[in-house]
Amino acid sequence: MLEFLTFLGRNTRWLLAGFLLAFSSSIGQTYFIALSSGEIRSFFDLSHGEFGTLYMASTLMSALSLILVGRIVDFVSVRTACCFVFTGLAISAFLMSSVQSAVLLFFIIYGLRLFGQGMMIHTSMTTIGRWYSAERGRAISVSSSGLQAGEAVLPILFVTALAFLDWRTLWMVAAVALVLMLPVVLALVSKERVPSNKKIANPRVATNCRDWTMGEVTRDPLFWLMMLAIIAPPFIGTVIFFHQVYIVETKGWSIDAFAASFFIMSISTVGFSLFFGFLIDRFGAVAILPVFVFPLGLAAIMLGFIENQAVLFLFMVMFGISYGCSTALMGTLWPEIYGLKHLGSIRSMGIAFSVFASAAGPGLTGILIDFGISLDAQLAAMGIYAIAIFFLMILVSQLLLRRRSHEAT
């Protein structure tokens, strides 16, 4: 504990910058957008399937854009990247507060997803990944806890504020908050960090692997197998958060209880993110790779089959374990396997697939709901998929470790 507190004290400004970037991404995350999904669907007279399809299309377009736009973090300063991302997200939130056209709604959601879920997280994780080496796992875990802080605080604030303000005003408040946050972040990143030369105790953890080119990465079959696991949390999580109102309506649960359960998930995610961050610093991200999909699969099956509202809180704990592990992994896995030189481009590809998955979830499940296939059955199928991928990742992890050992000889 003393060592961890010392680590926090030595790195406060950089960890806080990563934290605020992650927290600010909340404005473009599905759970935040979905808090006003009922009002949006009502205003534009959209069914679940229609709004899900619009959401899917705009998010898919943002994922395609991210593959190209995400590369800028390899070529510009952190300050420039932050200015670009905060400005784009603030403009998108401001436009949401006054949107009157379904066509404009498409492009606003595109902006929210590109700059929020995509670029804001990408900038945070890529920057922290470059700034840290031996302590990368802990640094990613601490800075990414801004995501969980947003999940814990914003749904409750939003639902409470709706009693006094309309949803459009709340989007205006979000835009103003982003504008006020930018100078704070710029001040924190004005001094960039140089990674220490501290060695990791376990020689199986790579801190100075060779820098792969983007072409080499795309030709690596293990990269594509890892994508099968990486898409699972954003797909399943987005489905649940996007359809949260539908879930509580069909199961007869309380929307207030669902909003409150985010706090449980956030606490679980933060705790396990820190736990897995320590494990990654000690054993490496590759060794931990299979872990994150198994609790996700159990959580999805649990939510699909159990009707008692009490299961919601156990589900959020399981979800938090998976999210905590995946959060720590996604900031450490790529630099450990593929190096730092092209990290922005490589991470943008990984995040693009995550965004693709989050885009496909609401659209596909919304259409299936319209065709009479229950969301409970769909969640059970997702859970089975995640558990199957867990066993595949055990094999992938062993192959990556074997390849690293071979390259070192």
Beta strands, then each sheet from edge to edge (+ up, - down):
end
